[in-house]
Amino acid sequence: MASVFLKLAVSVIVLFVLYLVKKYSYWKRRGIPTVKGCIPLIGNILPVLTLKMNFHCMHTKMYEDNEKHSMVGYYKLWDPVLVIRDPQLAKTVLQSNFSSFHKNALEVREDLDPVLSKNPFFCYGEQWSRARKRLTWAFSSVRLKTLFLTVAGVCKKFEDFLNRRLKENNKYEVELKYLFSKFTGEVIANAGLGIEGFCFEDKKHPMAFDAVSEEVFSSSWKRAIENNALFIRQLRNLLNQKFITAEFDAFFRNAIRENLKLREKDPTPRNDFLQLMMDLSKNSNETIDEDSLVAETMSFYVDGFETSAITLSFVGFQLARHPDIQEKLREEVKSKLAKYDGVLTFDGLKEMTYMDQVINESQRCHSGLGGLSKICTETIELEGSDGLKCRMEPGTEVVVAYQGLQNDPQYWSNPEVFDPDRFSEDRKQSIVKMTFLPFGEGPRMCVGMKMAQLQMKAALATLINNYKLELSPKTKLPLKMSPYYFLMAPVGGLWAYITKV
């Protein structure tokens, strides 16, 4: 009897080993170079699981370590993932063959995140098409001018806040993401919902919009483990992992519910995103329930709060490091403000083209996200510029590691140098397409890009016009990205001194 059990055990072990061999030879059988250091049942993601780096930093490292190939495979636990490092392949995945990669790899479950699942980033098919059309309409140039009226009011609050800090001390030392989160949080509250955001209060307000999502966007080890579960299919399903906390969900639902009650009593039109969504539903004779309104306004928050604050913090960091570039930008800002009688205007911001260059170059050097992950939805053969071919099967994940593309010396001369003139009218034509992707590309390109650019330019114009940035020694150089955060944020933060010009 014992021998029977022994034989059975050996057979099970042999079958399991053969199963693993087949699993972990997936890329080799297809002739695709594979990332070294694969561990059975863990794959290549040990650095992520041990919190030594996040997924985006890992993908960038894989990009840099495999410069001879257009694509490289790795294993996320036992699932095969393809990292592409070729601009033409990026175009295939994001644009020209969009139908084969129309799903984003980061998924949320409707039963766990019912509101967030309606966000265009997470949904697909008819639901995605409908949601994207509504947001595209809301962020058209005509309606952005309406939203700008409210953004301009936030700029005044921003300036008043800085003046109060400098009244106490001639030099204000601040972590830049903390500062810009106040601006983007107030924009979300004022321009998104038409309510007070309490972000620029002298004492922390319990309902401040820059604080309500701290748990969602925190960089603690606990949240890092939870975020990793969102990016790993098996863990996500095993742990029933939610992205939005119950407290954040309840906060937003209550804010919308109370807001709708106020508008019923006072139907005066507002200059905010919620009003635009309500007007669109009314004009199209489309019935939209409270959940959908909550989903759309939460999209405004989730898509525009954290990523814009991160981008602004990196821009501020670069301006503090390069006083000559800061001064050149200040000259442009003052010139455009003078043209419009000292008033910050929608048209004046649009004319600040050097500011566009500064923001673009900062995004090239330090992207908030670092990469885009897609799921193959129908069989397609990818072919790299080096002749490497890969037959992609439905369900396989593919990563466009665009932080690698944006810092690759093959496409950018001296990529480590911060040079906004790369994006000047004369030079930007020579940029290789699909090597600069801060907002993505193709049908799923960030629908809120214009709104993000508007609020970032407004914040920078307000700051640079009256204040000077200097780097604080609290900033740890060279920058190292936090492994505890699913976006790109430097360890220790980006600290600067702010003084009056």
Buried (B, 14 or more C-beta within 10 A) or exposed (E): EEEEEEEEEEEEEEEEEEEEEEBBEBBEEBEBBBBEEBEBEBBBBEBBBEBEBBBBBBBBBBBBEBEEBBBBBBBBBBBBBBBBBBBBBBBBBBBEBBEBBBBBBBBBBEEBBBBBBBBBBBBBEEEBEBBBEBBEBBBEEEBBBBBBEBBBBBBEBBBEBBEEBBEEEEEBBBBBBBBBBBBBBBBBBBBBBBBBBBBBBEEEBEBBBBBBBBBBBBBEEEBBBBBBBBBBBEBBEEEEBBBBBEEBBEBBBEBBEEBEEEBEEEEEEBBBBBBBBBBBBEEEEEEBEEEBBBBBBBBBBBBBBBBBBBBBBBBBBBBBBBBEBBEBBBEBBBEBBEEBEEEBBBEBBBBBEBBBBBBBBBBBBBBBBBBBBBBBBEEBEBBBEEEBBBEBEEEBBBBBBBBBBBBBEEBBEEBEEBBBEBBBEEEBEEBEEBBBBBBBBBBBEBBBBBBBBBBBBBBBBBBBBBBBBBBBEBBEEEBEBBBBBBBBBBEBBBBBBBEEE
